[in-house]
Amino acid sequence: MYNHDPVIDAVAVGTRAMLGLTLRSLGPTLEVVTVQQWRVLALLDRLGELRLVDIGAQLESAPPTTSRLVERLVAKGLIDRRVSERSRRENLMRLTPNGRQLVGEAKQRRRDAIAELMTSFSDEERAAIGRAAELLTSRLEDELPQSQIL
């Protein structure tokens, strides 16, 4: 049964709108990679070099699926792999300069879109939005795997 709570309703609508802004800022990137491939790039951007098994665990995907994702990103020149110094049987994946550029451009488009939106608010409203975003982020980062944070 649906219980009406104006705060929950406002957060639901606000987060949906922010998701729309995020997806719009990713538009040019999603012409190059799929959403799932973007998640891999975003993980490598945030966490640095990762083993294939670590990428799979973060994405909650089976090894063959993860391997295909990585292969496609290697073929596109967005990530590369190197043999781990700890174990020659392990490969580490990392962003290439082209991958870093693609991720950086997408992040900049999102920041620009947010900055433009924020110009419509007063300083007091901006501060309140910032505090609310920090509170939400602190809770969500504890609960969501890194792969689910776009």
N, CA, C and O of each residue as an XYZ file, in Angstrom:
600
protein
N       0.850     -1.178      0.000
C       0.000      0.000      0.000
C       0.889      1.232      0.000
O       1.877      1.285      0.731
N       0.556      2.194     -0.790
C       1.312      3.432     -0.943
C       0.950      4.400      0.186
O      -0.215      4.755      0.364
N       1.961      4.820      0.942
C       1.765      5.816      1.993
C       2.306      7.139      1.498
O       3.463      7.234      1.089
N       1.475      8.150      1.535
C       1.893      9.472      1.060
C       2.788     10.132      2.108
O       2.373     10.342      3.248
N       3.987     10.448      1.720
C       4.929     11.190      2.563
C       5.533     12.260      1.669
O       6.266     11.927      0.739
N       5.250     13.537      1.919
C       5.713     14.591      1.011
C       7.235     14.668      0.863
O       7.734     15.044     -0.197
N       7.970     14.317      1.912
C       9.434     14.353      1.817
C       9.927     13.248      0.888
O      10.772     13.481      0.024
N       9.393     12.051      1.075
C       9.796     10.931      0.207
C       9.396     11.228     -1.232
O      10.166     10.972     -2.159
N       8.196     11.768     -1.422
C       7.757     12.113     -2.770
C       8.694     13.137     -3.415
O       9.058     13.007     -4.584
N       9.079     14.155     -2.642
C       9.963     15.195     -3.175
C      11.330     14.622     -3.533
O      11.890     14.964     -4.575
N      11.876     13.750     -2.677
C      13.183     13.142     -2.957
C      13.075     12.232     -4.183
O      13.977     12.216     -5.020
N      11.987     11.479     -4.296
C      11.807     10.592     -5.457
C      11.779     11.399     -6.745
O      12.431     11.031     -7.722
N      11.042     12.477     -6.755
C      10.961     13.310     -7.956
C      12.309     13.982     -8.234
O      12.761     14.033     -9.378
N      12.938     14.491     -7.188
C      14.225     15.168     -7.356
C      15.315     14.241     -7.856
O      16.103     14.624     -8.720
N      15.374     13.029     -7.328
C      16.404     12.094     -7.783
C      16.125     11.631     -9.205
O      17.055     11.391     -9.976
N      14.846     11.504     -9.558
C      14.512     11.147    -10.938
C      14.961     12.251    -11.892
O      15.486     11.974    -12.971
N      14.752     13.497    -11.487
C      15.181     14.625    -12.322
C      16.705     14.656    -12.447
O      17.231     14.911    -13.530
N      17.410     14.401    -11.358
C      18.876     14.388    -11.413
C      19.382     13.224    -12.260
O      20.392     13.354    -12.952
N      18.692     12.094    -12.210
C      19.068     10.981    -13.078
C      18.910     11.388    -14.537
O      19.750     11.057    -15.374
N      17.835     12.103    -14.837
C      17.639     12.605    -16.199
C      18.759     13.526    -16.625
O      19.246     13.435    -17.753
N      19.177     14.419    -15.731
C      20.288     15.330    -16.026
C      21.567     14.526    -16.271
O      22.319     14.824    -17.198
N      21.812     13.514    -15.446
C      23.002     12.678    -15.592
C      22.980     11.939    -16.925
O      23.980     11.913    -17.643
N      21.847     11.345    -17.251
C      21.756     10.611    -18.514
C      21.907     11.542    -19.711
O      22.524     11.173    -20.710
N      21.349     12.746    -19.618
C      21.499     13.711    -20.712
C      22.973     14.092    -20.874
O      23.461     14.227    -21.997
N      23.673     14.265    -19.764
C      25.094     14.627    -19.856
C      25.929     13.459    -20.382
O      27.001     13.666    -20.950
N      25.443     12.245    -20.195
C      26.144     11.064    -20.718
C      25.832     10.804    -22.186
O      26.479      9.965    -22.812
N      24.850     11.511    -22.745
C      24.396     11.268    -24.110
C      25.495     11.029    -25.124
O      25.514      9.974    -25.758
N      26.425     11.981    -25.305
C      27.507     11.763    -26.285
C      28.375     10.551    -25.952
O      28.868      9.874    -26.854
N      28.561     10.279    -24.669
C      29.362      9.122    -24.253
C      28.651      7.823    -24.618
O      29.284      6.855    -25.041
N      27.324      7.811    -24.451
C      26.562      6.596    -24.737
C      26.418      6.327    -26.231
O      25.850      5.310    -26.632
N      26.935      7.245    -27.057
C      27.048      6.960    -28.491
C      28.303      6.135    -28.770
O      28.437      5.530    -29.833
N      29.220      6.119    -27.801
C      30.491      5.397    -27.947
C      30.481      4.081    -27.176
O      31.014      3.077    -27.648
N      29.875      4.084    -25.987
C      29.836      2.899    -25.123
C      28.412      2.664    -24.625
O      27.574      3.566    -24.646
N      28.157      1.445    -24.182
C      26.873      1.112    -23.566
C      26.888      1.559    -22.104
O      27.938      1.914    -21.567
N      25.725      1.538    -21.471
C      25.660      1.900    -20.050
C      26.521      0.948    -19.229
O      27.226      1.382    -18.318
N      26.472     -0.341    -19.540
C      27.274     -1.323    -18.808
C      28.776     -1.059    -19.001
O      29.550     -1.161    -18.050
N      29.180     -0.723    -20.220
C      30.589     -0.385    -20.465
C      30.957      0.893    -19.718
O      32.068      1.008    -19.200
N      30.032      1.858    -19.658
C      30.285      3.090    -18.911
C      30.541      2.772    -17.444
O      31.414      3.373    -16.819
N      29.783      1.831    -16.895
C      29.977      1.459    -15.487
C      31.400      0.953    -15.249
O      32.000      1.256    -14.218
N      31.944      0.185    -16.198
C      33.324     -0.301    -16.075
C      34.292      0.886    -16.112
O      35.201      0.974    -15.288
N      34.093      1.790    -17.064
C      34.974      2.961    -17.162
C      34.905      3.806    -15.893
O      35.931      4.266    -15.391
N      33.689      4.007    -15.375
C      33.518      4.806    -14.165
C      34.189      4.133    -12.970
O      34.778      4.808    -12.126
N      34.101      2.810    -12.895
C      34.779      2.074    -11.817
C      36.289      2.276    -11.879
O      36.925      2.581    -10.870
N      36.856      2.103    -13.068
C      38.303      2.254    -13.223
C      38.728      3.691    -12.951
O      39.818      3.924    -12.427
N      37.890      4.648    -13.298
C      38.193      6.047    -13.005
C      38.222      6.280    -11.495
O      39.110      6.962    -10.983
N      37.252      5.711    -10.790
C      37.144      5.931     -9.347
C      38.140      5.105     -8.542
O      38.715      5.591     -7.568
N      38.343      3.846     -8.957
C      39.113      2.919     -8.123
C      40.509      2.615     -8.648
O      41.304      1.998     -7.941
N      40.826      3.031     -9.869
C      42.136      2.748    -10.432
C      42.181      1.356    -11.035
O      41.148      0.807    -11.418
N      43.365      0.788    -11.120
C      43.530     -0.527    -11.735
C      42.745     -1.587    -10.968
O      42.729     -1.605     -9.738
N      42.095     -2.466    -11.727
C      41.327     -3.551    -11.121
C      41.551     -4.844    -11.890
O      41.794     -4.842    -13.097
N      41.462     -5.942    -11.158
C      41.490     -7.259    -11.789
C      40.121     -7.538    -12.403
O      39.120     -6.958    -11.984
N      40.080     -8.413    -13.383
C      38.820     -8.788    -14.027
C      37.820     -9.288    -12.988
O      36.642     -8.935    -13.041
N      38.277    -10.096    -12.057
C      37.390    -10.648    -11.028
C      36.812     -9.531    -10.151
O      35.667     -9.626     -9.708
N      37.592     -8.479     -9.897
C      37.100     -7.360     -9.087
C      36.045     -6.556     -9.843
O      35.058     -6.109     -9.258
N      36.259     -6.377    -11.136
C      35.270     -5.676    -11.965
C      33.972     -6.473    -11.959
O      32.894     -5.909    -11.778
N      34.076     -7.781    -12.158
C      32.892     -8.640    -12.147
C      32.146     -8.586    -10.827
O      30.916     -8.545    -10.801
N      32.895     -8.585     -9.731
C      32.253     -8.519     -8.407
C      31.518     -7.192     -8.231
O      30.400     -7.165     -7.718
N      32.140     -6.098     -8.654
C      31.498     -4.786     -8.532
C      30.244     -4.696     -9.390
O      29.252     -4.092     -8.981
N      30.282     -5.290    -10.571
C      29.139     -5.241    -11.490
C      28.107     -6.320    -11.176
O      26.995     -6.310    -11.705
N      28.499     -7.257    -10.301
C      27.655     -8.406     -9.995
C      27.316     -9.157    -11.276
O      26.163     -9.512    -11.520
N      28.343     -9.392    -12.089
C      28.141    -10.093    -13.360
C      29.045    -11.326    -13.429
O      30.088    -11.394    -12.778
N      28.619    -12.281    -14.226
C      29.356    -13.532    -14.391
C      30.668    -13.275    -15.128
O      30.760    -12.342    -15.926
N      31.681    -14.096    -14.866
C      32.978    -13.912    -15.531
C      32.912    -13.807    -17.053
O      33.590    -12.946    -17.614
N      32.132    -14.635    -17.753
C      32.102    -14.488    -19.216
C      31.547    -13.118    -19.651
O      32.041    -12.522    -20.609
N      30.525    -12.628    -18.946
C      29.945    -11.325    -19.269
C      30.959    -10.217    -19.027
O      31.117     -9.317    -19.852
N      31.642    -10.288    -17.894
C      32.653     -9.292    -17.565
C      33.786     -9.321    -18.579
O      34.266     -8.274    -19.014
N      34.207    -10.516    -18.952
C      35.289    -10.663    -19.926
C      34.908    -10.031    -21.269
O      35.726     -9.352    -21.888
N      33.673    -10.253    -21.717
C      33.219     -9.655    -22.988
C      33.188     -8.129    -22.891
O      33.596     -7.439    -23.826
N      32.708     -7.605    -21.771
C      32.690     -6.147    -21.578
C      34.093     -5.574    -21.691
O      34.322     -4.594    -22.399
N      35.023     -6.193    -20.989
C      36.411     -5.721    -20.982
C      37.016     -5.835    -22.375
O      37.690     -4.913    -22.835
N      36.781     -6.954    -23.048
C      37.325     -7.133    -24.403
C      36.849     -6.034    -25.346
O      37.625     -5.513    -26.147
N      35.573     -5.687    -25.245
C      35.032     -4.631    -26.117
C      35.668     -3.282    -25.803
O      35.945     -2.502    -26.714
N      35.901     -3.002    -24.532
C      36.528     -1.731    -24.152
C      38.002     -1.697    -24.554
O      38.521     -0.639    -24.912
N      38.676     -2.840    -24.496
C      40.063     -2.922    -24.971
C      40.086     -2.671    -26.478
O      40.929     -1.924    -26.975
N      39.153     -3.301    -27.203
C      39.096     -3.138    -28.665
C      38.824     -1.681    -29.052
O      39.286     -1.218    -30.095
N      38.084     -0.969    -28.223
C      37.786      0.448    -28.494
C      38.927      1.369    -28.060
O      38.885      2.577    -28.294
N      39.939      0.790    -27.430
C      41.080      1.590    -26.992
C      40.803      2.431    -25.753
O      41.479      3.431    -25.513
N      39.808      2.026    -24.965
C      39.439      2.817    -23.784
C      40.040      2.269    -22.496
O      40.201      3.001    -21.520
N      40.368      0.988    -22.496
C      41.095      0.413    -21.367
C      42.194     -0.489    -21.915
O      42.136     -0.957    -23.052
N      43.183     -0.713    -21.082
C      44.188     -1.699    -21.439
C      44.443     -2.577    -20.238
O      43.963     -2.316    -19.135
N      45.201     -3.612    -20.473
C      45.494     -4.538    -19.381
C      46.988     -4.778    -19.334
O      47.692     -4.718    -20.343
N      47.434     -5.045    -18.149
C      48.837     -5.383    -17.964
C      48.926     -6.520    -16.968
O      48.028     -6.717    -16.149
N      49.999     -7.256    -17.044
C      50.213     -8.371    -16.123
C      50.541     -7.800    -14.750
O      51.357     -6.887    -14.623
N      49.903     -8.341    -13.738
C      50.123     -7.902    -12.361
C      51.536     -8.263    -11.917
O      52.056     -9.328    -12.250
N      52.139     -7.362    -11.168
C      53.476     -7.641    -10.620
C      53.397     -8.653     -9.489
O      54.370     -9.356     -9.214
N      52.225     -8.735     -8.820
C      52.049     -9.687     -7.715
C      51.910    -11.116     -8.206
O      52.454    -12.046     -7.613
N      51.172    -11.279     -9.300
C      50.919    -12.611     -9.823
C      50.848    -12.531    -11.343
O      49.991    -11.847    -11.901
N      51.749    -13.231    -11.995
C      51.795    -13.173    -13.455
C      50.542    -13.791    -14.083
O      50.315    -13.643    -15.284
N      49.729    -14.481    -13.275
C      48.489    -15.069    -13.794
C      47.338    -14.069    -13.803
O      46.281    -14.344    -14.370
N      47.537    -12.914    -13.180
C      46.475    -11.909    -13.105
C      46.767    -10.737    -14.032
O      47.904    -10.282    -14.153
N      45.722    -10.269    -14.674
C      45.807     -9.045    -15.469
C      45.107     -7.923    -14.722
O      44.083     -8.137    -14.074
N      45.664     -6.741    -14.817
C      45.042     -5.549    -14.248
C      44.526     -4.678    -15.379
O      45.222     -4.446    -16.367
N      43.301     -4.200    -15.225
C      42.696     -3.322    -16.223
C      42.831     -1.878    -15.745
O      42.736     -1.590    -14.552
N      43.054     -0.978    -16.705
C      43.147      0.446    -16.378
C      42.697      1.263    -17.581
O      42.695      0.785    -18.715
N      42.318      2.496    -17.308
C      41.912      3.397    -18.386
C      43.121      3.775    -19.231
O      44.217      3.982    -18.710
N      42.910      3.860    -20.521
C      43.925      4.417    -21.416
C      43.754      5.939    -21.415
O      42.776      6.438    -20.860
N      44.662      6.673    -22.011
C      44.445      8.124    -22.139
C      43.108      8.446    -22.822
O      42.419      9.378    -22.409
N      42.733      7.681    -23.867
C      41.433      7.907    -24.517
C      40.282      7.622    -23.565
O      39.280      8.337    -23.574
N      40.413      6.592    -22.748
C      39.385      6.268    -21.757
C      39.261      7.363    -20.709
O      38.155      7.759    -20.340
N      40.403      7.850    -20.231
C      40.388      8.955    -19.245
C      39.745     10.198    -19.847
O      39.006     10.911    -19.168
N      40.029     10.456    -21.124
C      39.446     11.623    -21.787
C      37.927     11.477    -21.906
O      37.188     12.422    -21.628
N      37.463     10.298    -22.318
C      36.027     10.069    -22.458
C      35.313     10.253    -21.108
O      34.278     10.915    -21.034
N      35.869      9.669    -20.058
C      35.276      9.795    -18.726
C      35.339     11.248    -18.261
O      34.362     11.772    -17.728
N      36.477     11.894    -18.460
C      36.629     13.287    -18.035
C      35.645     14.219    -18.721
O      35.091     15.118    -18.089
N      35.426     14.004    -20.021
C      34.475     14.847    -20.752
C      33.050     14.635    -20.243
O      32.291     15.594    -20.101
N      32.690     13.388    -19.970
C      31.346     13.104    -19.452
C      31.156     13.730    -18.078
O      30.109     14.313    -17.795
N      32.168     13.608    -17.224
C      32.071     14.214    -15.891
C      31.977     15.730    -15.978
O      31.246     16.350    -15.205
N      32.705     16.330    -16.904
C      32.656     17.784    -17.061
C      31.286     18.234    -17.571
O      30.764     19.255    -17.124
N      30.703     17.481    -18.500
C      29.358     17.830    -18.983
C      28.351     17.789    -17.839
O      27.482     18.655    -17.742
N      28.465     16.786    -16.975
C      27.549     16.689    -15.828
C      27.759     17.854    -14.879
O      26.791     18.462    -14.423
N      29.010     18.174    -14.574
C      29.290     19.313    -13.687
C      28.780     20.615    -14.289
O      28.220     21.448    -13.577
N      28.968     20.797    -15.594
C      28.478     22.008    -16.268
C      26.958     22.101    -16.188
O      26.412     23.176    -15.939
N      26.271     20.969    -16.401
C      24.806     20.969    -16.337
C      24.327     21.292    -14.921
O      23.361     22.035    -14.744
N      24.996     20.739    -13.926
C      24.628     21.027    -12.534
C      24.923     22.483    -12.208
O      24.113     23.153    -11.567
N      26.066     22.972    -12.642
C      26.421     24.378    -12.382
C      25.389     25.317    -12.998
O      24.990     26.301    -12.376
N      24.960     25.013    -14.216
C      23.951     25.843    -14.866
C      22.641     25.812    -14.088
O      22.015     26.852    -13.881
N      22.228     24.633    -13.660
C      21.013     24.498    -12.864
C      21.118     25.301    -11.567
O      20.167     25.975    -11.172
N      22.263     25.227    -10.915
C      22.431     25.869     -9.606
C      22.391     27.393     -9.686
O      22.151     28.054     -8.675
N      22.623     27.961    -10.872
C      22.572     29.427    -10.989
C      21.161     29.961    -10.760
O      20.981     31.149    -10.495
N      20.159     29.085    -10.862
C      18.777     29.536    -10.680
C      18.361     29.580     -9.213
O      17.232     29.962     -8.904
N      19.256     29.197     -8.307
C      18.941     29.182     -6.880
C      19.665     30.299     -6.137
O      20.736     30.746     -6.548
N      19.067     30.735     -5.049
C      19.719     31.727     -4.191
C      20.866     31.050     -3.448
O      20.959     29.823     -3.431
N      21.739     31.849     -2.834
C      22.856     31.295     -2.063
C      22.351     30.399     -0.936
O      22.935     29.350     -0.663
N      21.274     30.810     -0.287
C      20.703     30.017      0.805
C      20.169     28.684      0.280
O      20.383     27.643      0.900
N      19.486     28.712     -0.844
C      18.965     27.483     -1.442
C      20.105     26.571     -1.889
O      20.043     25.355     -1.710
N      21.137     27.165     -2.468
C      22.301     26.379     -2.897
C      22.937     25.672     -1.705
O      23.303     24.500     -1.799
N      23.069     26.376     -0.591
C      23.659     25.780      0.617
C      22.783     24.623      1.125
O      23.303     23.578      1.517
N      21.465     24.811      1.118
C      20.555     23.758      1.576
C      20.640     22.539      0.654
O      20.664     21.404      1.128
N      20.684     22.770     -0.648
C      20.806     21.666     -1.609
C      22.131     20.938     -1.401
O      22.179     19.709     -1.441
N      23.193     21.687     -1.182
C      24.494     21.078     -0.926
C      24.488     20.211      0.322
O      25.029     19.105      0.315
N      23.877     20.706      1.392
C      23.802     19.916      2.634
C      22.977     18.642      2.415
O      23.364     17.562      2.860
N      21.843     18.779      1.729
C      21.001     17.612      1.472
C      21.746     16.586      0.609
O      21.672     15.385      0.868
N      22.455     17.058     -0.404
C      23.217     16.154     -1.271
C      24.302     15.423     -0.483
O      24.526     14.231     -0.692
N      24.976     16.136      0.425
C      26.003     15.495      1.251
C      25.401     14.411      2.139
O      25.983     13.337      2.287
N      24.242     14.684      2.731
C      23.572     13.687      3.576
C      23.175     12.453      2.774
O      23.428     11.324      3.194
N      22.553     12.672      1.619
C      22.159     11.545      0.774
C      23.372     10.741      0.323
O      23.357      9.511      0.357
N      24.402     11.431     -0.091
C      25.611     10.760     -0.574
C      26.244      9.915      0.525
O      26.662      8.785      0.273
N      26.319     10.447      1.734
C      26.958      9.701      2.825
C      26.206      8.403      3.111
O      26.833      7.389      3.418
N      24.889      8.414      3.018
C      24.108      7.202      3.254
C      24.216      6.234      2.070
O      24.394      5.031      2.257
N      24.109      6.765      0.873
C      24.112      5.903     -0.307
C      25.467      5.264     -0.552
O      25.529      4.107     -0.969
N      26.539      5.975     -0.307
C      27.868      5.396     -0.538
C      28.123      4.217      0.376
O      28.876      3.311      0.020
N      27.502      4.214      1.562
C      27.653      3.089      2.480
C      26.837      1.878      2.025
O      27.176      0.742      2.355
N      25.762      2.117      1.266
C      24.847      1.047      0.915
C      25.017      0.511     -0.506
O      24.753     -0.665     -0.756
N      25.455      1.357     -1.437
C      25.537      0.949     -2.840
C      26.945      0.522     -3.220
O      27.918      1.143     -2.791
N      27.065     -0.539     -4.027
C      28.389     -0.858     -4.561
C      28.868      0.283     -5.474
O      28.056      0.999     -6.061
N      30.168      0.438     -5.584
C      30.742      1.488     -6.412
C      30.220      1.442     -7.841
O      30.099      2.478     -8.494
N      29.913      0.257     -8.321
C      29.467      0.108     -9.701
C      28.092      0.706     -9.953
O      27.740      0.982    -11.100
N      27.312      0.910     -8.899
C      25.967      1.453     -9.076
C      25.931      2.968     -8.948
O      24.869      3.582     -9.050
N      27.079      3.558     -8.726
C      27.160      5.012     -8.631
C      27.651      5.519     -9.976
O      28.826      5.366    -10.309
N      26.754      6.122    -10.750
C      27.116      6.617    -12.082
C      27.983      7.834    -11.937
O      28.405      8.415    -12.937
